[in-house]
Structures are given as C-alpha cells and as structure tokens.
C-alpha cells in the first residue's frame, strides 16, 4: 500500500511540474506575442508614446517573472508590485487630463502605498532573509 502511494505521489508531482512548465511556456509565448504586436503598432504609428513605453516595461517585468519562476520555482511578489506601479503610472500618463482631483489623488496614493510595500519587502528580506534579489523572501510558492 505504501509503495503504491509513493508511485501515485510521484506521478502527481510530475503532472504538477508539467502543468507549471506548460503554463509558463504559454504565458511566456503570450508575452512575446503581445510585445511583438505592441512593437508593430508603435512602428505603424511612426513612434511610441509614453503609454507604449510603459506597456513595454510591463511586458518586460512579466517576462522577468516567468524567467525567475523557470529558474527558481518561486514567484517573487515584488515583481507583481512593480507591474502594478507601472500600470498605475500608465493610467496617470494616459488619463491625467480627464481625471478629477480625487481620482488622481487615489491613483498617486496607490502608487505610494505600493512603493512603500516594496520598501518593506526589501527591508524584511535584507534584515530577516538573506535571499538574493531574484529569490526574494517575499514570494508565493
């Protein structure tokens, strides 16, 4: 009975690993595809706007997350926060003229809170962790 359980657990582990790798491959391919489509759009419109550049930075961070997960099997939360900061900055760059004062204050306050959370994560990692930049203590498994 114990041998059968071990074999089933091993098969389950292999299936989970395969799912992770297949999912990461699909996500990585989608990021490359979206980046290529954005570059094509930029070239078609004879140059980038700030919103285009910020979108490319978001794709870069997503690609870095996928790469880090491939190497370490960990997903650093910090990269998700970087993407959120970039996304909110992009909203400010695109919609600032149409935003009301309260909306702009909420978005900039959100950016500040996210930046402070990165600071806390970095401090906690340096103070209590001893992990590297890519293999952060602030990660989801």
Secondary structure, 3 states (H helix, E strand, C coil): CHHHHHHHHHHHHHHHHHHHHHHHHHHHHHHHHHHHHHHHHHHHCCCCCHHHHHHHHHHHHHHHHHHHHHHHCCEEHHHHHHHHHHHHHHHHHHHCCCCCHHHHHHHHHHHHHHHHHHHHHHHHHHHHHCCCCCCCCCEEC
